[in-house]
Amino acid sequence: MKENVVILGAGIAGLSAGYRLSEASIPLTIIEKESIIGGMSSCFKYKDYTLDYGPHKIFTRMDDIMEKIRNLIGKDLLTVPKKSRIRLSGKYYNFPVGVKELLTGMPFTGLSCGMGYMLAAMKAMIIKSNDDSYEEYIINRFGKGTFNLVFKPYAEKIWGHPGELSASLAKSRVAIPSIAELVIRMVSGNSNKPAISADVFYYPKNGVIEISEKLAEKIEAKNKSILNKTVPVQIDTQSNMVTVRNETGQTSVKYSSIISTIPIDELINLLKPKAPDTVILASKSLKHRNLVLIYMVIKQPRLFEDSFIFYPEEKYIFNRLSEQKGFSEFMISGNKTVLCVEITCAENDEKWNASDEVLFKKAIEGLKDVEIIGPDTEIEEYFVKRLTNAYPVYAINYQQNLEVILDFLDSLGNIYVVGRQGIFNYCGMADAMDMGFTAAEQIISEGNGFAWKDRRKKFENYVTVD
Ligand SMILES: Cc1cc2nc3c(=O)[nH]c(=O)nc-3n(C[C@H](O)[C@H](O)[C@H](O)COP(=O)(O)OP(=O)(O)OC[C@H]3O[C@@H](n4cnc5c(N)ncnc54)[C@H](O)[C@@H]3O)c2cc1C
């Protein structure tokens, strides 16, 4: 059914879907609530500076997606050497932590963590242990010492209690090898480099929004429009009509299929007839973490050489620092740098509700303690951005709840959910693009013998490359 595909959301997933459909000359309408495109991988202007919502590095092992990004951005795609560190117990270490460091006793704590890792390794070879939670998964592979020092505080800061988080979070986001992988590397002599770590990343010269802009240009070149500042208010699944609203009023659009990238619980709430109570309940159980970004304009060329620096320890309000100039020097004019301080919050917690002034003051205390700013550092000004729904929380039972929702949507036959919030998948940009292309391909090929349920299985296996 290809008469008119309605795409909800003009983030990178929705635009990728739109791009592929427009290539195949399929009529489409993209509905976007904001005045700009790009969603989380957009940029904004502040005075002479162009800034990401937390700098976004591009790296993927999916060659076809990387090729598409290269074709879209052309010579403006910069290759940036990657350097990241983590601060633990008053010292900085390279990140991700190498296997040698783990085996030789994690220099920052003496032998205890390394021994724990060795014991966990030996135990894992003998006994098949339960990996029900993030906590169990990590302890079974790295031992309690390393868990308590690194993984526990980091998880608590970003996602919540590690005992209540799903093991799949660790599988997709921990850039340190499993025991089996470790043994293979020791045998092959390549013992220090995590397979899901890279030495470089890619970045568009004028900001990550360039990818979305290029996708939108291609869509618009085919006379397909993106309706900004427009929201869906109802999806009638019997008449296949989406009612949308914008400044000029309300109108209805006929759809043959919908590709949705808006938060999955919002989508469920739009449906008429109503989704079954079990589905509504399951959608309400999926939680997110919010993010506060403090941007500080500093009167000096750079503060550090790293792409990112991570701070798991509780005493610091922030969990990550970066400078936009570490991604592209073309985005910040003059002899200044803009520091981005990331503070992850639970919905409505103390940090989320704190004033900009309080957050800034706490950030400054921490920045002095970690020696990023000193007595001579001149902060010209600062400003704060708040993002809701920044991180999907992979709670222990999230997969069962998600399956309840997805099974129901599958039963409707023509609604495809993709993207970070769309299908509640803790993915990066390349993954979001892949999901958009896959949904478009499903519509173009009318499945080509593949059920959507089977095709979307691959979304569960995306792995972050640090
Ligand atoms: C701080 C941070 C740093 C990150 N860093 C990286 C990185 O370094 N590398 C990387 O690859 N990935 C990174 N990511 C992840 C990346 O941003 C996402 O994977 C990607 O942007 C997801 O794209 P999407 O299209 O699925 O979702 P979104 O970008 O959320 O797009 C959804 C779109 O839908 C719109 N929308 C929402 N609700 C409605 C509605 N009701 N009606 C109409 N429109 C609606 C939104 O405005 C948005 O435009 C980072 C994410 C965060 C939060």
The ligand as a MOL file (V3000), in Angstrom:
LIG
                    3D

  0  0  0     0  0            999 V3000
M  V30 BEGIN CTAB
M  V30 COUNTS 53 58 0 0 0
M  V30 BEGIN ATOM
M  V30 1 C 23.0510 14.0010 24.3180 0
M  V30 2 C 23.0040 13.0410 23.1810 0
M  V30 3 C 24.1710 12.7420 22.5140 0
M  V30 4 C 24.1520 11.8420 21.4570 0
M  V30 5 N 25.3170 11.5840 20.8170 0
M  V30 6 C 25.3100 10.7690 19.7480 0
M  V30 7 C 26.5180 10.5350 19.0460 0
M  V30 8 O 27.5890 11.0280 19.4040 0
M  V30 9 N 26.4560 9.7300 17.9420 0
M  V30 10 C 25.2830 9.1450 17.5240 0
M  V30 11 O 25.3010 8.4350 16.5160 0
M  V30 12 N 24.1350 9.3480 18.1950 0
M  V30 13 C 24.1140 10.1430 19.2890 0
M  V30 14 N 22.9480 10.3700 19.9570 0
M  V30 15 C 21.7330 9.6770 19.5140 0
M  V30 16 C 21.0540 10.3960 18.3450 0
M  V30 17 O 20.7820 11.7250 18.6880 0
M  V30 18 C 19.7500 9.6660 18.0530 0
M  V30 19 O 19.9830 8.2960 17.8540 0
M  V30 20 C 19.0470 10.1650 16.7920 0
M  V30 21 O 19.0310 11.5580 16.7450 0
M  V30 22 C 17.6350 9.5960 16.8030 0
M  V30 23 O 16.9320 10.0520 15.6880 0
M  V30 24 P 15.3710 9.8160 15.5680 0
M  V30 25 O 14.9550 10.3800 14.2800 0
M  V30 26 O 15.0830 8.4050 15.8750 0
M  V30 27 O 14.7160 10.6200 16.7850 0
M  V30 28 P 14.5680 12.1700 17.0550 0
M  V30 29 O 15.8090 12.8830 16.7420 0
M  V30 30 O 14.0350 12.2840 18.4460 0
M  V30 31 O 13.4560 12.6190 16.0200 0
M  V30 32 C 12.0900 12.5520 16.2890 0
M  V30 33 C 11.4430 13.7600 15.6470 0
M  V30 34 O 10.0480 13.7060 15.9350 0
M  V30 35 C 9.6020 14.9840 16.3190 0
M  V30 36 N 8.4070 14.7940 17.1540 0
M  V30 37 C 8.3490 14.3150 18.4200 0
M  V30 38 N 7.0780 14.2790 18.8370 0
M  V30 39 C 6.3240 14.7310 17.8200 0
M  V30 40 C 4.9380 14.9120 17.6280 0
M  V30 41 N 4.0560 14.6420 18.5920 0
M  V30 42 N 4.5060 15.3810 16.4520 0
M  V30 43 C 5.3870 15.6590 15.4370 0
M  V30 44 N 6.7060 15.5200 15.5590 0
M  V30 45 C 7.1750 15.0510 16.7350 0
M  V30 46 C 10.7760 15.5840 17.0660 0
M  V30 47 O 10.6840 16.9910 17.1110 0
M  V30 48 C 11.9410 15.0880 16.2160 0
M  V30 49 O 12.2460 15.9730 15.1790 0
M  V30 50 C 22.9370 11.2320 21.0500 0
M  V30 51 C 21.7590 11.5300 21.7270 0
M  V30 52 C 21.7790 12.4110 22.7820 0
M  V30 53 C 20.5000 12.7160 23.5020 0
M  V30 END ATOM
M  V30 BEGIN BOND
M  V30 1 1 1 2
M  V30 2 1 2 3
M  V30 3 2 2 52
M  V30 4 2 3 4
M  V30 5 1 4 5
M  V30 6 1 4 50
M  V30 7 2 5 6
M  V30 8 1 6 7
M  V30 9 1 6 13
M  V30 10 2 7 8
M  V30 11 1 7 9
M  V30 12 1 9 10
M  V30 13 2 10 11
M  V30 14 1 10 12
M  V30 15 2 12 13
M  V30 16 1 13 14
M  V30 17 1 14 15
M  V30 18 1 14 50
M  V30 19 1 15 16
M  V30 20 1 16 17
M  V30 21 1 16 18
M  V30 22 1 18 19
M  V30 23 1 18 20
M  V30 24 1 20 21
M  V30 25 1 20 22
M  V30 26 1 22 23
M  V30 27 1 23 24
M  V30 28 2 24 25
M  V30 29 1 24 26
M  V30 30 1 24 27
M  V30 31 1 27 28
M  V30 32 2 28 29
M  V30 33 1 28 30
M  V30 34 1 28 31
M  V30 35 1 31 32
M  V30 36 1 32 33
M  V30 37 1 33 34
M  V30 38 1 33 48
M  V30 39 1 34 35
M  V30 40 1 35 36
M  V30 41 1 35 46
M  V30 42 1 36 37
M  V30 43 1 36 45
M  V30 44 2 37 38
M  V30 45 1 38 39
M  V30 46 1 39 40
M  V30 47 2 39 45
M  V30 48 1 40 41
M  V30 49 2 40 42
M  V30 50 1 42 43
M  V30 51 2 43 44
M  V30 52 1 44 45
M  V30 53 1 46 47
M  V30 54 1 46 48
M  V30 55 1 48 49
M  V30 56 2 50 51
M  V30 57 1 51 52
M  V30 58 1 52 53
M  V30 END BOND
M  V30 END CTAB
M  END
